[in-house]
Amino acid sequence: MHDSQGFFERRIITGMIISTDYLDRIYRFWDSTLLESSELRTIADWCIEYYEKYKAAPDSNIEAIYMEQLEREFLSKPDALYIESLLNDLSDEYGRDTQFNSAYLYDQTIKYLKARELERHNEEIAGLISMGQVEEAEKLAKSYTPKISEIEEVGLDLSSEEALKRVERAFKDRKSTRLN
């Protein structure tokens, strides 16, 4: 995994952990297999499962989820240690960077996942070619339809609960400054 890919995948996971708005928006097309890091895929799956059950981002509950997975022995020792370290790093990173822009991350996630989808498709074609299956590779190339192409690339979803709260707060702040 390239450093820039690893960094960006970590940003995606941070968004999945802390932002319900972000999860609301990516949920309809999410595919964990597009992430290169198996440990980040594991955390992403936890976030999706939590979202499906509670319709919210796990936020600080991610630690409880990790501990539950550890107690149930669903994680190997090396994976558990790596994920624990990763969750600590993500927590530190978010602690330093408290400004989180879910709309920007959403737009960047769309671009990243489209690129990953194309990379994976090209790898499948190259694999068929290397095995001498040129006709199958050609069929696969012609049949490509991106899964993420239908997603409207809009940076701000005004119908989201988070956006409505921000708009309401902005008008309240504006109204209170006029009264004073």
C-alpha positions in Angstrom: 0.0 0.0 0.0 1.4 3.4 -1.0 1.8 5.9 1.9 -0.8 8.3 0.4 -3.3 5.4 0.1 -2.6 4.4 3.7 -3.1 7.9 4.9 -6.3 8.4 3.0 -7.7 5.0 4.1 -7.0 6.1 7.7 -9.0 9.3 7.0 -11.9 7.3 5.7 -11.9 5.1 8.8 -11.7 8.2 11.0 -14.7 9.6 9.2 -16.6 6.3 9.7 -15.8 6.3 13.4 -16.7 9.9 14.2 -19.3 11.1 11.7 -22.8 9.8 11.3 -23.3 12.3 8.4 -20.4 10.7 6.6 -21.6 7.2 7.3 -25.1 8.1 6.1 -23.7 9.3 2.8 -21.2 6.5 2.1 -23.4 3.6 3.3 -25.3 3.2 0.1 -22.2 2.3 -1.9 -19.7 1.2 0.7 -17.5 -1.8 -0.2 -14.8 -2.6 2.4 -13.0 -4.8 -0.1 -11.8 -1.6 -1.8 -9.6 -0.8 1.1 -6.1 -2.2 0.9 -5.4 -2.6 4.6 -7.1 -5.7 6.1 -7.0 -4.2 9.5 -8.8 -1.0 8.3 -11.3 -3.2 6.5 -12.0 -4.9 9.9 -12.6 -1.5 11.6 -14.7 -0.3 8.6 -16.9 -3.5 9.0 -17.3 -2.7 12.7 -18.5 0.8 11.8 -20.9 -0.4 9.2 -22.4 -3.0 11.6 -22.7 -0.4 14.3 -24.4 2.0 11.9 -26.8 -0.6 10.6 -27.9 -1.3 14.2 -27.9 2.2 15.7 -28.0 4.5 12.7 -25.0 6.4 14.1 -21.3 6.5 14.0 -19.6 4.4 16.8 -17.4 7.4 17.9 -16.0 6.5 21.4 -17.9 3.1 21.3 -15.3 1.9 18.8 -13.1 1.0 21.9 -15.9 -1.1 23.3 -16.4 -2.8 20.0 -12.7 -3.6 19.8 -12.7 -5.0 23.4 -15.7 -7.1 22.6 -14.0 -8.5 19.5 -10.9 -9.2 21.5 -12.8 -11.0 24.3 -14.7 -13.1 21.8 -11.3 -14.0 20.3 -12.4 -12.9 16.8 -9.0 -11.3 16.3 -5.6 -12.9 16.1 -3.0 -11.6 18.5 -1.0 -9.7 15.8 -4.2 -8.2 14.3 -5.4 -7.2 17.8 -2.2 -5.4 18.6 -2.0 -3.7 15.2 -5.7 -2.6 15.4 -5.2 -1.3 19.0 -2.2 0.7 17.9 -4.1 2.0 14.9 -7.1 3.1 16.9 -4.8 4.9 19.3 -3.1 6.6 16.4 -6.4 7.6 14.9 -7.6 9.0 18.2 -4.4 11.0 18.5 -4.7 12.3 14.9 -8.3 13.4 15.4 -7.4 14.9 18.7 -4.9 17.2 17.0 -7.2 17.9 14.0 -10.6 18.7 15.6 -12.0 20.3 12.4 -13.7 17.5 10.5 -15.3 18.3 7.2 -17.5 15.3 6.2 -18.5 16.8 2.9 -14.9 17.2 1.8 -14.0 13.7 3.0 -17.1 12.3 1.2 -16.0 13.9 -2.1 -12.5 12.6 -1.7 -13.8 9.2 -0.8 -15.8 9.0 -4.0 -12.7 9.7 -6.0 -10.5 7.3 -4.1 -13.0 4.4 -4.2 -13.6 4.9 -8.0 -9.8 4.7 -8.5 -9.6 1.6 -6.3 -12.4 -0.1 -8.2 -10.7 0.6 -11.5 -7.3 -0.7 -10.1 -9.0 -3.9 -8.9 -10.7 -4.4 -12.3 -7.4 -3.8 -14.1 -5.7 -6.4 -11.9 -8.4 -9.0 -12.7 -7.9 -8.3 -16.5 -4.1 -8.5 -16.1 -4.4 -11.8 -14.2 -6.5 -13.3 -17.0 -4.1 -12.1 -19.7 -1.1 -13.6 -17.7 -3.0 -16.9 -17.7 -3.4 -16.7 -21.5 -7.2 -16.1 -21.2 -7.3 -13.2 -23.6 -10.9 -13.6 -24.7 -12.1 -13.7 -21.0 -10.0 -10.6 -20.3 -11.5 -8.8 -23.2 -15.1 -9.7 -22.1 -14.3 -8.5 -18.6 -12.9 -5.2 -20.0 -16.0 -4.6 -22.1 -18.4 -5.5 -19.3 -17.0 -3.0 -16.8 -19.7 -0.9 -15.1 -18.6 1.2 -12.2 -20.6 0.6 -9.0 -19.9 4.1 -7.7 -20.6 6.1 -10.9 -24.3 6.6 -10.0 -23.5 8.4 -6.9 -24.2 12.1 -7.2 -21.0 13.9 -6.2 -22.4 16.7 -4.1 -20.3 18.1 -1.2 -23.2 19.1 1.0 -26.3 17.1 1.7 -28.8 19.7 3.1 -31.2 17.0 4.0 -28.9 15.4 6.5 -29.6 15.9 10.2 -26.1 17.3 10.8 -26.6 20.0 8.1 -30.0 20.9 9.4 -28.6 21.4 12.9 -25.9 23.6 11.5 -28.3 25.7 9.5 -30.6 26.1 12.5 -27.7 27.0 14.8 -26.4 29.6 12.2 -29.8 31.3 12.1 -30.2 31.2 15.9 -26.7 32.8 16.2 -27.6 35.4 13.6 -30.9 36.2 15.3 -29.3 36.5 18.8 -26.7 39.0 17.5 -29.5 41.1 15.9 -31.4 41.3 19.2 -28.3 42.4 21.2 
